[in-house]
Every structure is written in structure tokens, then in C-alpha cells.
Amino acid sequence: MNVNKVSFLIAVTAVVNHLAGPALADEAGSPEYLNSTEVFPSNLPFSEAVRVGNTLYLSGQIGIVPGTMKLVPGGLEAEARQTMENIETSLQAHGYNMNDLVKCTIMLADISRWAAFNEIYKTWFNEQFPARSAFGANGLALGAQVEIDCIAARPVD
């Protein structure tokens, strides 16, 4: 595709999103900015989660000991387990569970550890896995080995 076609598609998408945005926002409801303090300390400059309608957007989770900003010892495996526990805790604090996850984005400090991470990640799910992206990152918060952000959704009542 040439640059002019890409520019045109971007412009059309922006107009459609601008026009549909208010209608979609009315249908989904106003965003709720949520902090349970069960994982993150309360003084951080972001929300633990934001709920819009029945969709919950979790901030990135790392393998911190809940209520602190200290990583669990033990490297990738220990951090991956704690990160997944933190995700589950955050979900539960806001009325969701691991089965409600529909999308996860995985950031690994060392992408060559992808297989080791997967061994831990897959134990948190039955046969239905959320959609997922994974990529290597050049530095994560607190020197973490893994960070995961997720989106959870429940059926509309």
C-alpha cells in the first residue's frame, strides 16, 4: 500500500472513531477508575484498572509482593507466578476472574525466555486461553523480568 492510501485510511478511521466515539461511550457507560490497593500501593500515578461497561482494563502487572514495590526473589519463574497471582487478585477485587480474560500483552526483559514463561502462564488457564501478544522489552519497571497487561470482559447483562 502506498503512503497516500495509508494516510487516507488513517484519516477515515479517525473520522469514524470521532463520530462513533460519543455513541460508543454512551452505550458502554462512563469509565470507572479503580484501585483496590490489594496489589499496588495507593500512591502510584495510575489506576490499577479501568472499567468501561463490562470490560475491565488492567494496568500492567509485575511480580511485586502485594502492597509493596519490591519484586519477589527468584527471577523469571518466580516473577511470572507472582505476576499471574497479582492479575488474579486484581480481577477478583473488581468482580472478575481469570476466565474473563480476553486479551493479555506479555512483555519479557529477555524474549529468549519465552518458552520458560509459557510453562508458567499456561497453568493459569484451562483450555481457553485469552488472545495474546508477547514481545521483548528493553527495560521494565523495577528491573522486572516480565510485565503483563490484560483486558477482561463479561457478557452484557
N, C-alpha and C positions, 0 to 999 in steps of 0.2 A: 504494500500500500504506500502511495507517495505521501509526502508531508502535507499537501493540500487536503487530501481525503482524511487524513488523521486529524488535522486541525478542524475540519468541518464536523467530523464525528464527535470530537470533544466539545465543540460549541453546541451542537444539537443536544448532547447528553446534559450539558449544564443548563440549558433552557428547560428541558423536560424535568430535570430534578428541581429546578427553581419553581416551576409551575405546579408540580405534583407535591412538593415538599409540605406546604401547609395542609393539604388534604390528607397526606400520609400521617402527619403529626397529629391531626385531629382524630384520625381513626385509631392510632396507636396510644394516644394519651401523652401527657407531658412526661419528660424524663424525671425519674426519681434518682437522686444521688445518694448512695447507700454506703454506710460504714458500720460494720458490726464490732470492730476492734477485737474480734476473736483471732485474727491473724496479724493484721498490720497495727502498729501503734497509731493512735488517733491524731498525731501531729504531722502527718505526711501531706504533701500538696497535691493529692489526687484522691479520688473516690475508690473504694475497694471494688464497687460495682455500680453500674447504672442500669436501671430497669426502664424500658420503654415498652408499654403494653405487657405482653407475656414473654418478652425477650430480655435476657439478662446478659450484660456485657461485663465480664470480669477484667479488672486490671491484671497486668502481668504478675504472675506469682513466681517467687523463687523459693529456695529451700531454707527459709528462715525459721528459727524457733518462734512459734506464735507469741506475739506481744513484744518481740524484740526486733532488732535489726542485725542479728547475728546468724550467720549460716550454720547449719548443722555440720559437724565434722564428718569426714568420710569420703569426700569427693563426689563425683558424678552420681554414683548409685545412691548414696545417702541423700544427696540433694534432690534427686529425681523423686525418691519416695516421699520426702518431706514436702516437695512442691505439690505432688498429687494429693497428699493429705490436706495441705493448705487449700487447694482448689475445692476439695470435698467439703471442708469446714466452711468456706465462704459460700458455696452453693447452699448448704443446709441452713446457714444463718439467714438466708433470704428466701427460703421455702422451695429450693430446687434440690436436685440430686444429680449424681453422675450420669444417670440415664437421660437427663435432659440436655446434656451437652450435644451440640450440633456442629461445632467448629472449634478446633484448637490450633494455635500457632505456636510452634516449638522453636526456640532459639537456643542453640548449643554453642558454647565457647569453643568447642572443638568438634567440628562436624564429623570427624573420623570416629567419634564415639556414638554415632547414630544407632548402631546395632545394640550396643550396651544399654542405651537409653530405652530403645524399643522393648527390650526384655522386661523392664520395669513398667513402662507405660501400659503395655498390653494386659497386665494383670489387673488393671483397674476397670476393665470392661468385659462384658460377656461377648456375644458375637456381633453386636452392633457397635462399631467404632464411629466416633464423630469424624466429619471431614477434617483434613489436617494438612498443614504446611509445615515444613521444617527447613531451617537454614542455619548456617554457621554465622556467628556474630563475633565482631572484634571488640570484645569487652561487654560484660553485663554488669548490672548494679551489684555492688558489694563484692565484686570478683566472683560472682556465681558461675557455676558450670552450665546451668540450664535455667531458662525462663519460659513460662507458658502463659499465654493469654487465651481465654476461651469465651465462647458465646453459648448460652443455654437458652432453650425455648420450650415452652409448654403449649399444648393446644389451647386455642381460644375457647373460653367458657361459653 
